[in-house]
Structure formats: C-alpha cells, structure tokens
Amino acid sequence: PSLNKAGFPTIDAILPTPGESNHTYVFYKDQYTRVTLTPGKAKSSIVFGPAPIAKG
C-alpha cells in the first residue's frame, strides 16, 4: 500500500538498509524510497521519499 502512495506501480529493485533489519530501499525508474516493513504482515510505511536517485 505505501508503494502505491509513493507512485510506484511496480518495483525495479529492493535493497536492505545496512544495520536496520526492517528497512529497505525500493527503486522504481529514477526514483527511490525508504520503507519500513513489519515482519509477518503485509504492511509497510514510507520513512523517506520518494526522491530522485541522483539526489540520494
């Protein structure tokens, strides 16, 4: 749900955030967002972004 709010209809890549087990970076085209995941649930929330990759 949070990725829809970010305007990401699909995902190009997902990378873990070093040192933070429940955070990931999600990429779509030239944008990225940082998302918190809730283990065992289909729930996520945006921590940062979306923002252009060039500014990250």
C-alpha distance matrix in Angstrom:
0.0 3.8 5.5 5.3 6.6 8.9 10.2 9.9 10.3 11.7 12.7 16.4 16.8 15.7 18.3 18.8 19.9 23.5 24.5 21.0 19.9 16.4 15.6 15.0 15.4 13.2 15.2 15.0 18.4 20.0 17.1 15.6 13.3 13.7 11.1 12.0 11.4 12.6 15.2 15.4 12.0 8.7 7.4 7.2 8.2 9.8 13.5 15.0 14.6 14.1 17.8 20.3 21.4 24.9 24.4 22.9
3.8 0.0 3.8 5.4 5.0 6.3 8.8 8.9 10.7 12.0 12.3 15.6 15.7 14.3 16.5 16.9 17.3 21.1 22.1 18.7 18.2 14.7 13.2 12.7 12.8 11.0 13.2 13.4 16.9 17.8 14.5 12.7 10.0 10.4 8.1 9.7 10.2 12.2 15.2 16.4 13.3 10.5 8.1 6.1 5.5 6.2 10.0 11.2 10.9 10.7 14.5 17.3 18.4 21.9 21.1 19.5
5.5 3.8 0.0 3.8 5.3 4.8 6.3 5.3 7.4 8.4 8.7 12.1 12.6 11.9 14.7 15.9 16.8 20.6 22.2 19.2 18.7 15.6 13.6 12.0 11.3 8.6 10.1 9.8 13.3 14.6 11.6 10.3 8.5 10.0 8.5 11.1 11.6 14.2 16.7 17.8 15.1 12.0 10.5 8.4 8.3 7.8 11.3 11.5 10.3 9.3 12.8 15.0 16.0 19.6 19.3 17.9
5.3 5.4 3.8 0.0 3.8 5.3 5.0 5.4 6.2 8.8 10.5 14.0 15.3 15.2 18.2 19.6 20.6 24.4 26.0 22.9 22.4 19.1 17.3 15.8 14.9 12.0 12.8 11.5 14.4 16.0 13.3 12.9 11.6 13.5 12.1 14.5 14.7 16.9 19.4 20.0 16.9 13.5 12.3 10.9 10.8 10.5 14.2 14.2 12.5 11.1 14.6 16.7 18.2 21.6 21.4 20.6
6.6 5.0 5.3 3.8 0.0 3.8 5.4 7.5 9.4 12.0 13.2 16.4 17.4 16.9 19.4 20.4 20.6 24.4 25.8 22.6 22.6 19.2 17.2 16.2 15.3 13.0 13.9 13.0 15.7 16.5 13.4 12.8 10.9 12.8 11.7 14.0 15.1 17.2 20.2 21.2 18.1 15.0 12.9 11.0 9.6 8.8 12.3 12.2 10.5 9.6 13.2 15.9 17.9 21.0 20.2 19.6
8.9 6.3 4.8 5.3 3.8 0.0 3.8 5.6 8.8 10.7 11.2 13.8 14.8 14.5 16.8 18.2 18.3 22.1 23.8 21.0 21.3 18.3 15.7 14.2 12.6 10.3 10.7 9.9 12.5 12.9 9.6 9.2 7.7 10.3 10.3 13.3 14.9 17.7 20.6 22.1 19.3 16.4 14.3 11.7 10.0 8.0 10.9 9.9 7.5 6.0 9.6 12.1 14.1 17.2 16.6 16.0
10.2 8.8 6.3 5.0 5.4 3.8 0.0 3.8 6.1 8.9 10.5 13.0 14.9 15.6 18.4 20.3 20.9 24.7 26.7 24.0 24.2 21.2 18.7 16.7 14.7 11.8 11.2 9.1 11.1 12.1 9.7 10.5 10.3 13.3 13.4 16.6 17.7 20.4 23.0 24.1 21.3 18.0 16.6 14.4 13.4 11.7 14.7 13.3 10.5 8.3 11.1 12.7 14.8 17.8 17.8 17.7
9.9 8.9 5.3 5.4 7.5 5.6 3.8 0.0 3.8 5.4 6.7 9.4 11.4 12.4 15.5 17.8 18.9 22.7 25.0 22.4 22.2 19.6 17.1 14.6 12.6 9.2 8.4 6.2 8.9 10.9 8.8 9.2 9.4 12.3 12.3 15.5 16.1 19.1 21.2 22.2 19.8 16.4 15.6 13.5 13.3 11.9 14.9 13.8 11.3 9.0 11.6 12.7 13.9 17.2 17.8 17.2
10.3 10.7 7.4 6.2 9.4 8.8 6.1 3.8 0.0 3.8 7.1 10.0 12.7 14.1 17.6 20.0 21.7 25.4 27.7 25.1 24.4 21.7 19.7 17.1 15.5 11.8 11.0 8.3 10.5 13.3 12.0 12.7 13.1 15.7 15.2 18.0 17.9 20.5 22.2 22.7 20.2 16.6 16.4 15.2 15.7 14.9 18.2 17.4 15.1 12.8 15.3 16.0 17.1 20.4 21.3 20.7
11.7 12.0 8.4 8.8 12.0 10.7 8.9 5.4 3.8 0.0 3.8 6.7 9.5 11.2 14.9 17.6 19.8 23.3 25.8 23.5 22.6 20.3 18.4 15.4 13.8 10.0 9.0 6.8 9.3 12.5 11.7 11.9 12.8 15.0 14.6 17.5 17.0 19.8 21.0 21.5 19.5 16.1 16.5 15.2 16.2 15.5 18.4 17.8 15.7 13.6 15.8 16.1 16.2 19.7 21.0 20.0
12.7 12.3 8.7 10.5 13.2 11.2 10.5 6.7 7.1 3.8 0.0 3.8 5.7 7.5 11.2 14.1 16.4 19.8 22.4 20.4 19.6 17.7 15.6 12.3 10.6 6.9 6.1 5.2 8.3 11.3 10.3 9.7 10.8 12.7 12.6 15.5 15.2 18.3 19.2 20.3 18.8 15.8 16.0 14.3 15.4 14.5 16.8 16.2 14.5 12.7 14.5 14.7 14.1 17.7 19.0 17.5
16.4 15.6 12.1 14.0 16.4 13.8 13.0 9.4 10.0 6.7 3.8 0.0 3.8 7.2 10.5 14.0 16.3 19.3 22.4 21.0 20.4 19.2 16.8 13.1 10.8 7.7 5.5 5.0 6.8 9.8 9.9 9.8 11.9 13.8 14.5 17.6 17.5 20.8 21.5 22.7 21.7 19.0 19.3 17.3 18.2 16.8 18.6 17.5 15.7 13.9 14.8 14.0 12.7 16.0 18.0 16.5
16.8 15.7 12.6 15.3 17.4 14.8 14.9 11.4 12.7 9.5 5.7 3.8 0.0 3.8 6.7 10.3 12.9 15.7 18.8 17.6 17.0 16.2 13.9 10.1 8.2 6.0 5.2 7.1 9.4 11.3 10.8 9.3 11.0 12.0 12.7 15.4 15.4 18.8 19.2 20.8 20.3 18.1 18.3 16.1 17.1 15.9 17.1 16.3 15.3 14.0 14.9 14.5 12.4 15.8 17.5 15.3
15.7 14.3 11.9 15.2 16.9 14.5 15.6 12.4 14.1 11.2 7.5 7.2 3.8 0.0 3.8 6.8 9.6 12.6 15.5 14.0 13.3 12.5 10.3 6.6 5.6 4.6 6.3 9.3 12.2 13.5 12.0 9.4 9.8 9.6 9.9 12.2 12.0 15.5 15.8 17.8 17.6 15.8 15.8 13.5 14.6 13.7 14.6 14.5 14.4 13.7 15.0 15.3 13.3 16.8 17.8 15.0
18.3 16.5 14.7 18.2 19.4 16.8 18.4 15.5 17.6 14.9 11.2 10.5 6.7 3.8 0.0 3.8 6.5 9.0 12.2 11.4 11.1 11.3 9.0 5.6 5.1 6.6 8.5 12.1 14.5 15.0 13.6 10.5 10.7 9.5 10.4 12.1 12.4 15.8 16.0 18.5 18.8 17.7 17.3 14.8 15.7 14.6 14.5 14.4 15.0 14.9 15.6 16.0 13.4 16.6 17.3 14.0
18.8 16.9 15.9 19.6 20.4 18.2 20.3 17.8 20.0 17.6 14.1 14.0 10.3 6.8 3.8 0.0 3.8 6.1 8.7 7.8 7.4 8.2 6.4 4.4 6.2 8.8 11.6 15.2 17.9 18.1 16.2 12.7 11.9 9.5 9.8 10.3 10.7 13.7 13.7 16.7 17.4 17.0 16.4 14.0 14.8 14.2 13.5 14.3 15.7 16.3 17.2 18.2 15.8 18.9 18.8 15.2
19.9 17.3 16.8 20.6 20.6 18.3 20.9 18.9 21.7 19.8 16.4 16.3 12.9 9.6 6.5 3.8 0.0 3.8 6.3 5.5 7.1 8.0 5.5 5.0 6.5 10.1 12.8 16.5 19.1 18.5 16.3 12.6 11.3 8.4 9.4 9.8 11.3 14.3 15.0 18.4 18.9 18.7 17.4 14.5 14.5 13.4 11.8 12.4 14.4 15.6 16.2 17.5 15.2 17.9 17.2 13.4
23.5 21.1 20.6 24.4 24.4 22.1 24.7 22.7 25.4 23.3 19.8 19.3 15.7 12.6 9.0 6.1 3.8 0.0 3.8 5.6 7.6 10.0 8.5 8.7 10.1 13.7 16.1 19.8 22.1 21.4 19.4 15.9 14.9 12.0 13.1 12.9 14.2 16.8 16.9 20.3 21.4 21.7 20.5 17.9 17.9 16.9 14.9 15.5 17.7 19.0 19.2 20.2 17.6 19.8 19.1 15.3
24.5 22.1 22.2 26.0 25.8 23.8 26.7 25.0 27.7 25.8 22.4 22.4 18.8 15.5 12.2 8.7 6.3 3.8 0.0 3.8 6.3 9.3 8.9 10.6 12.7 16.3 19.1 22.8 25.3 24.6 22.3 18.7 17.1 13.7 14.1 13.0 14.2 16.0 16.0 19.7 21.0 21.9 20.5 18.1 18.1 17.6 15.3 16.6 19.4 21.1 21.5 23.0 20.7 22.9 21.7 18.0
21.0 18.7 19.2 22.9 22.6 21.0 24.0 22.4 25.1 23.5 20.4 21.0 17.6 14.0 11.4 7.8 5.5 5.6 3.8 0.0 3.8 5.7 5.6 8.2 11.0 14.3 17.6 21.1 24.0 23.5 20.8 17.1 14.9 11.2 10.9 9.3 10.5 12.4 12.8 16.6 17.5 18.4 16.8 14.4 14.5 14.4 12.3 14.2 17.2 18.9 20.0 21.9 20.1 22.7 21.4 17.7
19.9 18.2 18.7 22.4 22.6 21.3 24.2 22.2 24.4 22.6 19.6 20.4 17.0 13.3 11.1 7.4 7.1 7.6 6.3 3.8 0.0 3.8 5.8 8.1 11.6 14.4 17.8 21.2 24.4 24.5 21.9 18.2 16.0 12.5 11.2 9.1 8.8 10.2 9.7 13.3 14.8 16.0 15.0 13.3 14.3 15.0 13.8 16.1 18.8 20.2 21.7 23.6 21.8 24.7 23.8 20.1
16.4 14.7 15.6 19.1 19.2 18.3 21.2 19.6 21.7 20.3 17.7 19.2 16.2 12.5 11.3 8.2 8.0 10.0 9.3 5.7 3.8 0.0 3.8 6.8 10.5 12.7 16.4 19.5 22.9 23.2 20.3 16.6 13.9 10.4 8.2 5.5 5.2 6.8 7.5 11.2 11.8 12.8 11.4 9.5 10.7 11.8 11.1 13.9 16.5 17.9 19.9 22.2 21.0 24.1 23.1 19.6
15.6 13.2 13.6 17.3 17.2 15.7 18.7 17.1 19.7 18.4 15.6 16.8 13.9 10.3 9.0 6.4 5.5 8.5 8.9 5.6 5.8 3.8 0.0 3.8 7.1 9.7 13.3 16.6 19.8 19.7 16.8 13.0 10.4 6.8 5.5 4.5 6.1 9.2 10.6 14.1 14.1 14.0 12.2 9.4 9.6 9.5 8.5 10.6 13.1 14.5 16.3 18.5 17.2 20.4 19.3 15.9
15.0 12.7 12.0 15.8 16.2 14.2 16.7 14.6 17.1 15.4 12.3 13.1 10.1 6.6 5.6 4.4 5.0 8.7 10.6 8.2 8.1 6.8 3.8 0.0 3.8 6.3 9.8 13.2 16.4 16.5 13.9 10.2 8.4 5.7 5.4 6.6 7.6 11.2 12.3 15.4 15.2 14.3 13.1 10.1 10.6 9.9 9.6 10.6 12.1 12.8 14.4 16.1 14.5 17.9 17.4 14.1
15.4 12.8 11.3 14.9 15.3 12.6 14.7 12.6 15.5 13.8 10.6 10.8 8.2 5.6 5.1 6.2 6.5 10.1 12.7 11.0 11.6 10.5 7.1 3.8 0.0 3.8 6.6 10.2 13.1 12.9 10.4 6.7 5.8 4.5 6.3 9.1 10.7 14.5 15.8 18.7 18.0 16.6 15.3 12.0 11.8 10.0 9.8 9.4 9.9 10.2 11.3 12.5 10.8 14.3 14.1 10.9
13.2 11.0 8.6 12.0 13.0 10.3 11.8 9.2 11.8 10.0 6.9 7.7 6.0 4.6 6.6 8.8 10.1 13.7 16.3 14.3 14.4 12.7 9.7 6.3 3.8 0.0 3.8 6.9 10.2 10.9 8.5 5.5 5.4 6.2 7.2 10.4 11.4 15.1 16.6 18.8 17.7 15.5 14.6 11.6 11.7 10.0 11.2 10.5 9.9 9.2 10.8 11.8 10.6 14.4 14.8 12.3
15.2 13.2 10.1 12.8 13.9 10.7 11.2 8.4 11.0 9.0 6.1 5.5 5.2 6.3 8.5 11.6 12.8 16.1 19.1 17.6 17.8 16.4 13.3 9.8 6.6 3.8 0.0 3.8 6.6 7.4 5.9 4.4 6.7 8.9 10.6 14.1 15.2 18.8 20.2 22.2 21.0 18.6 17.8 14.9 14.9 12.7 13.9 12.3 10.6 9.1 9.8 9.7 8.4 12.1 13.3 11.5
15.0 13.4 9.8 11.5 13.0 9.9 9.1 6.2 8.3 6.8 5.2 5.0 7.1 9.3 12.1 15.2 16.5 19.8 22.8 21.1 21.2 19.5 16.6 13.2 10.2 6.9 3.8 0.0 3.8 6.1 5.4 6.2 8.7 11.7 13.1 16.7 17.5 21.0 22.5 24.1 22.5 19.6 19.0 16.4 16.3 14.2 16.0 14.2 11.7 9.5 10.3 9.8 9.5 12.9 14.5 13.6
18.4 16.9 13.3 14.4 15.7 12.5 11.1 8.9 10.5 9.3 8.3 6.8 9.4 12.2 14.5 17.9 19.1 22.1 25.3 24.0 24.4 22.9 19.8 16.4 13.1 10.2 6.6 3.8 0.0 3.8 5.6 8.2 11.4 14.7 16.5 20.2 21.2 24.8 26.2 27.8 26.3 23.3 22.8 20.2 19.8 17.5 18.9 16.6 13.7 11.3 11.0 9.2 8.9 11.5 13.9 13.8
20.0 17.8 14.6 16.0 16.5 12.9 12.1 10.9 13.3 12.5 11.3 9.8 11.3 13.5 15.0 18.1 18.5 21.4 24.6 23.5 24.5 23.2 19.7 16.5 12.9 10.9 7.4 6.1 3.8 0.0 3.8 7.0 10.6 14.0 16.6 20.3 22.0 25.7 27.4 29.4 27.9 25.2 24.1 21.1 20.2 17.2 18.1 15.2 12.2 9.9 8.4 5.8 5.7 7.8 10.2 10.8
17.1 14.5 11.6 13.3 13.4 9.6 9.7 8.8 12.0 11.7 10.3 9.9 10.8 12.0 13.6 16.2 16.3 19.4 22.3 20.8 21.9 20.3 16.8 13.9 10.4 8.5 5.9 5.4 5.6 3.8 0.0 3.8 7.0 10.6 13.1 16.9 18.9 22.5 24.6 26.7 25.0 22.4 20.9 17.8 16.5 13.5 14.3 11.5 8.5 6.2 5.4 4.4 5.3 8.5 9.5 9.3
15.6 12.7 10.3 12.9 12.8 9.2 10.5 9.2 12.7 11.9 9.7 9.8 9.3 9.4 10.5 12.7 12.6 15.9 18.7 17.1 18.2 16.6 13.0 10.2 6.7 5.5 4.4 6.2 8.2 7.0 3.8 0.0 3.8 7.0 9.7 13.5 15.5 19.2 21.3 23.7 22.2 19.9 18.3 14.9 13.8 10.7 11.3 8.8 6.7 5.4 5.6 6.3 5.9 9.6 9.8 8.2
13.3 10.0 8.5 11.6 10.9 7.7 10.3 9.4 13.1 12.8 10.8 11.9 11.0 9.8 10.7 11.9 11.3 14.9 17.1 14.9 16.0 13.9 10.4 8.4 5.8 5.4 6.7 8.7 11.4 10.6 7.0 3.8 0.0 3.8 6.4 10.1 12.5 16.2 18.6 21.1 19.5 17.4 15.3 11.8 10.2 7.0 7.6 5.7 4.5 4.5 6.5 8.9 9.1 12.5 11.7 9.7
13.7 10.4 10.0 13.5 12.8 10.3 13.3 12.3 15.7 15.0 12.7 13.8 12.0 9.6 9.5 9.5 8.4 12.0 13.7 11.2 12.5 10.4 6.8 5.7 4.5 6.2 8.9 11.7 14.7 14.0 10.6 7.0 3.8 0.0 3.8 7.0 9.9 13.5 15.9 18.8 17.6 16.2 13.9 10.2 8.7 6.0 5.4 5.1 6.5 7.8 9.5 12.0 11.6 14.8 13.6 10.8
11.1 8.1 8.5 12.1 11.7 10.3 13.4 12.3 15.2 14.6 12.6 14.5 12.7 9.9 10.4 9.8 9.4 13.1 14.1 10.9 11.2 8.2 5.5 5.4 6.3 7.2 10.6 13.1 16.5 16.6 13.1 9.7 6.4 3.8 0.0 3.8 6.4 9.9 12.5 15.3 13.8 12.5 10.1 6.5 5.6 4.5 5.3 7.1 8.9 9.9 12.5 15.2 15.0 18.4 17.3 14.6
12.0 9.7 11.1 14.5 14.0 13.3 16.6 15.5 18.0 17.5 15.5 17.6 15.4 12.2 12.1 10.3 9.8 12.9 13.0 9.3 9.1 5.5 4.5 6.6 9.1 10.4 14.1 16.7 20.2 20.3 16.9 13.5 10.1 7.0 3.8 0.0 3.8 6.8 9.6 12.7 11.6 11.3 8.6 5.5 5.3 6.4 6.4 9.6 12.1 13.5 16.1 18.9 18.5 21.8 20.5 17.5
11.4 10.2 11.6 14.7 15.1 14.9 17.7 16.1 17.9 17.0 15.2 17.5 15.4 12.0 12.4 10.7 11.3 14.2 14.2 10.5 8.8 5.2 6.1 7.6 10.7 11.4 15.2 17.5 21.2 22.0 18.9 15.5 12.5 9.9 6.4 3.8 0.0 3.8 6.2 9.0 8.1 8.1 6.4 4.6 6.9 9.1 10.1 13.1 15.1 16.1 18.9 21.4 20.8 24.3 23.4 20.5
12.6 12.2 14.2 16.9 17.2 17.7 20.4 19.1 20.5 19.8 18.3 20.8 18.8 15.5 15.8 13.7 14.3 16.8 16.0 12.4 10.2 6.8 9.2 11.2 14.5 15.1 18.8 21.0 24.8 25.7 22.5 19.2 16.2 13.5 9.9 6.8 3.8 0.0 3.8 6.4 5.6 7.2 5.8 6.2 8.7 11.8 12.7 16.1 18.3 19.4 22.4 25.1 24.6 28.1 27.1 24.1
15.2 15.2 16.7 19.4 20.2 20.6 23.0 21.2 22.2 21.0 19.2 21.5 19.2 15.8 16.0 13.7 15.0 16.9 16.0 12.8 9.7 7.5 10.6 12.3 15.8 16.6 20.2 22.5 26.2 27.4 24.6 21.3 18.6 15.9 12.5 9.6 6.2 3.8 0.0 3.8 5.5 8.0 8.3 9.3 12.3 15.1 16.0 19.1 21.3 22.2 25.0 27.4 26.5 30.0 29.3 26.1
15.4 16.4 17.8 20.0 21.2 22.1 24.1 22.2 22.7 21.5 20.3 22.7 20.8 17.8 18.5 16.7 18.4 20.3 19.7 16.6 13.3 11.2 14.1 15.4 18.7 18.8 22.2 24.1 27.8 29.4 26.7 23.7 21.1 18.8 15.3 12.7 9.0 6.4 3.8 0.0 3.8 7.0 8.7 11.0 14.3 17.5 18.9 22.0 23.9 24.5 27.5 29.8 29.1 32.7 32.2 29.1
12.0 13.3 15.1 16.9 18.1 19.3 21.3 19.8 20.2 19.5 18.8 21.7 20.3 17.6 18.8 17.4 18.9 21.4 21.0 17.5 14.8 11.8 14.1 15.2 18.0 17.7 21.0 22.5 26.3 27.9 25.0 22.2 19.5 17.6 13.8 11.6 8.1 5.6 5.5 3.8 0.0 3.8 5.4 8.4 11.9 15.3 17.2 20.3 21.9 22.4 25.7 28.2 27.9 31.6 30.9 28.2
8.7 10.5 12.0 13.5 15.0 16.4 18.0 16.4 16.6 16.1 15.8 19.0 18.1 15.8 17.7 17.0 18.7 21.7 21.9 18.4 16.0 12.8 14.0 14.3 16.6 15.5 18.6 19.6 23.3 25.2 22.4 19.9 17.4 16.2 12.5 11.3 8.1 7.2 8.0 7.0 3.8 0.0 3.8 6.9 10.5 13.7 16.3 18.9 19.9 20.0 23.4 25.8 25.7 29.5 29.1 26.6
7.4 8.1 10.5 12.3 12.9 14.3 16.6 15.6 16.4 16.5 16.0 19.3 18.3 15.8 17.3 16.4 17.4 20.5 20.5 16.8 15.0 11.4 12.2 13.1 15.3 14.6 17.8 19.0 22.8 24.1 20.9 18.3 15.3 13.9 10.1 8.6 6.4 5.8 8.3 8.7 5.4 3.8 0.0 3.8 7.0 10.5 13.1 15.9 17.2 17.7 21.2 23.9 24.1 27.8 26.9 24.5
7.2 6.1 8.4 10.9 11.0 11.7 14.4 13.5 15.2 15.2 14.3 17.3 16.1 13.5 14.8 14.0 14.5 17.9 18.1 14.4 13.3 9.5 9.4 10.1 12.0 11.6 14.9 16.4 20.2 21.1 17.8 14.9 11.8 10.2 6.5 5.5 4.6 6.2 9.3 11.0 8.4 6.9 3.8 0.0 3.8 6.9 9.4 12.2 13.6 14.2 17.6 20.5 20.7 24.2 23.2 20.8
8.2 5.5 8.3 10.8 9.6 10.0 13.4 13.3 15.7 16.2 15.4 18.2 17.1 14.6 15.7 14.8 14.5 17.9 18.1 14.5 14.3 10.7 9.6 10.6 11.8 11.7 14.9 16.3 19.8 20.2 16.5 13.8 10.2 8.7 5.6 5.3 6.9 8.7 12.3 14.3 11.9 10.5 7.0 3.8 0.0 3.8 6.4 9.2 10.9 12.0 15.3 18.6 19.2 22.5 21.1 18.9
9.8 6.2 7.8 10.5 8.8 8.0 11.7 11.9 14.9 15.5 14.5 16.8 15.9 13.7 14.6 14.2 13.4 16.9 17.6 14.4 15.0 11.8 9.5 9.9 10.0 10.0 12.7 14.2 17.5 17.2 13.5 10.7 7.0 6.0 4.5 6.4 9.1 11.8 15.1 17.5 15.3 13.7 10.5 6.9 3.8 0.0 3.8 5.7 7.1 8.5 11.7 15.1 15.9 19.1 17.4 15.5
13.5 10.0 11.3 14.2 12.3 10.9 14.7 14.9 18.2 18.4 16.8 18.6 17.1 14.6 14.5 13.5 11.8 14.9 15.3 12.3 13.8 11.1 8.5 9.6 9.8 11.2 13.9 16.0 18.9 18.1 14.3 11.3 7.6 5.4 5.3 6.4 10.1 12.7 16.0 18.9 17.2 16.3 13.1 9.4 6.4 3.8 0.0 3.8 7.1 9.4 11.6 15.0 15.5 18.3 16.2 13.9
15.0 11.2 11.5 14.2 12.2 9.9 13.3 13.8 17.4 17.8 16.2 17.5 16.3 14.5 14.4 14.3 12.4 15.5 16.6 14.2 16.1 13.9 10.6 10.6 9.4 10.5 12.3 14.2 16.6 15.2 11.5 8.8 5.7 5.1 7.1 9.6 13.1 16.1 19.1 22.0 20.3 18.9 15.9 12.2 9.2 5.7 3.8 0.0 3.8 6.4 8.0 11.5 12.3 14.9 12.6 10.7
14.6 10.9 10.3 12.5 10.5 7.5 10.5 11.3 15.1 15.7 14.5 15.7 15.3 14.4 15.0 15.7 14.4 17.7 19.4 17.2 18.8 16.5 13.1 12.1 9.9 9.9 10.6 11.7 13.7 12.2 8.5 6.7 4.5 6.5 8.9 12.1 15.1 18.3 21.3 23.9 21.9 19.9 17.2 13.6 10.9 7.1 7.1 3.8 0.0 2.8 4.8 8.5 10.1 12.7 10.8 9.8
14.1 10.7 9.3 11.1 9.6 6.0 8.3 9.0 12.8 13.6 12.7 13.9 14.0 13.7 14.9 16.3 15.6 19.0 21.1 18.9 20.2 17.9 14.5 12.8 10.2 9.2 9.1 9.5 11.3 9.9 6.2 5.4 4.5 7.8 9.9 13.5 16.1 19.4 22.2 24.5 22.4 20.0 17.7 14.2 12.0 8.5 9.4 6.4 2.8 0.0 3.8 7.0 9.1 11.9 10.7 10.2
17.8 14.5 12.8 14.6 13.2 9.6 11.1 11.6 15.3 15.8 14.5 14.8 14.9 15.0 15.6 17.2 16.2 19.2 21.5 20.0 21.7 19.9 16.3 14.4 11.3 10.8 9.8 10.3 11.0 8.4 5.4 5.6 6.5 9.5 12.5 16.1 18.9 22.4 25.0 27.5 25.7 23.4 21.2 17.6 15.3 11.7 11.6 8.0 4.8 3.8 0.0 3.8 6.3 8.5 7.1 7.4
20.3 17.3 15.0 16.7 15.9 12.1 12.7 12.7 16.0 16.1 14.7 14.0 14.5 15.3 16.0 18.2 17.5 20.2 23.0 21.9 23.6 22.2 18.5 16.1 12.5 11.8 9.7 9.8 9.2 5.8 4.4 6.3 8.9 12.0 15.2 18.9 21.4 25.1 27.4 29.8 28.2 25.8 23.9 20.5 18.6 15.1 15.0 11.5 8.5 7.0 3.8 0.0 3.8 5.3 5.6 6.9
21.4 18.4 16.0 18.2 17.9 14.1 14.8 13.9 17.1 16.2 14.1 12.7 12.4 13.3 13.4 15.8 15.2 17.6 20.7 20.1 21.8 21.0 17.2 14.5 10.8 10.6 8.4 9.5 8.9 5.7 5.3 5.9 9.1 11.6 15.0 18.5 20.8 24.6 26.5 29.1 27.9 25.7 24.1 20.7 19.2 15.9 15.5 12.3 10.1 9.1 6.3 3.8 0.0 3.8 5.4 5.1
24.9 21.9 19.6 21.6 21.0 17.2 17.8 17.2 20.4 19.7 17.7 16.0 15.8 16.8 16.6 18.9 17.9 19.8 22.9 22.7 24.7 24.1 20.4 17.9 14.3 14.4 12.1 12.9 11.5 7.8 8.5 9.6 12.5 14.8 18.4 21.8 24.3 28.1 30.0 32.7 31.6 29.5 27.8 24.2 22.5 19.1 18.3 14.9 12.7 11.9 8.5 5.3 3.8 0.0 3.8 5.6
24.4 21.1 19.3 21.4 20.2 16.6 17.8 17.8 21.3 21.0 19.0 18.0 17.5 17.8 17.3 18.8 17.2 19.1 21.7 21.4 23.8 23.1 19.3 17.4 14.1 14.8 13.3 14.5 13.9 10.2 9.5 9.8 11.7 13.6 17.3 20.5 23.4 27.1 29.3 32.2 30.9 29.1 26.9 23.2 21.1 17.4 16.2 12.6 10.8 10.7 7.1 5.6 5.4 3.8 0.0 3.8
22.9 19.5 17.9 20.6 19.6 16.0 17.7 17.2 20.7 20.0 17.5 16.5 15.3 15.0 14.0 15.2 13.4 15.3 18.0 17.7 20.1 19.6 15.9 14.1 10.9 12.3 11.5 13.6 13.8 10.8 9.3 8.2 9.7 10.8 14.6 17.5 20.5 24.1 26.1 29.1 28.2 26.6 24.5 20.8 18.9 15.5 13.9 10.7 9.8 10.2 7.4 6.9 5.1 5.6 3.8 0.0
